[in-house]
């Protein structure tokens, strides 16, 4: 750790690693804390200001003493052996360590729950069973790399106490149905799929009056001018497989979801809304 550099960042960690991080409170005794396995969230920096060191992000930070606290943060950013005395290793008192841990917890800079990236299996298809074999192979390693940008944002959201995986996993438990036939609907479809909301689809009958791609569907990076005139449904299926953060098999589609109710069912409408459709949604309790 060189303090002559302007910024220090927690080293990169694979998106799918697990961390058994016990919950902490400000009343936790340091002698007990020394035996716990703690992790500092990625994206937490140490930087120097005119009045001293600070630890945190651009949105939230706290003053950091120029003593063994920096070394303690280094240790918290890696795997700590069970039973190690952090205060003793860093040359700080137990009270100083207690204050550091309190600040980290107060600003939600610590991971305190396990981080396990999961792939749901809600579809009725052969791929439903094949996905169980994805986890240990190269495909899952590739998925870890793809999900890293999402985790970088999710882990620093308020109320998140892991590496952000819980947010990404929760997105797979939401079903989104899009009504609309303009570029806004197309953009939403692509953005939701690429951010991990795998069960996103266009409502049946939405394109009954325009089965082919038209000029109003054109959107940067999704629908190109060369797609005009081609089948809209076919293009969306191809687009979904290209953009989806999580794998979608070739013989799967959003209409094959089984009877298992998702945690949330959200309907989105773009353009002029039919009053009868709105009344139907309100009666059914959908968002």
C-alpha angles and dihedrals in degrees: 000000000000115000092193089077117087100231134027121196133192110256118259117268127192114265096239103046118127123229122191096213116172119214116261135202131189088255094062111123113239092228087061094041090057089065095049125096107238132178132199114222118250114253095043110130138195113215137169124241132181090270100040144284125335131192124209143046136306089272102042134019144146136212114270124207115235095238135082090321090092090054090048090055090050089054093047090053092061137043110293120207115242112261097020116146103231095186093050093046092051098042095240132121124257090248091055091049091048090053092048092051091047091054092047092050094043090055092041093241094137128083105226103169133055118274114219121160110217135188115213121224107207100135125100098233145097088261088065088072096036092059091069087069094052097077102076100037138079092273091066091047088055090049090053090057093047094050094049095092091051091050092049088063100033098053092061096050116115113272096019112128101175136051091290094269093119090062093049092046091050091056089065090060094060124088116205123192116193124207116191144080105221137088092269090063090047093050092049090051093054096042094050093048093047091050094055103268090130098172096067120130144151115262117256111264094019092119099034090123096043114033093165130067110267135190094267090060093063113119134163112273096354114061117023132196089253089062094062110117095020122113111284096210093050092048091050091051091053091044091050093055091047097048105031112115090211124047120275116191121227094247095047127095136168093260091065095071110132129232093279107117115231118234089247132017113197126185118199125194127192124191127011111358120221108232091219091054091049091051090050091052093049091049092051094048095239121149 
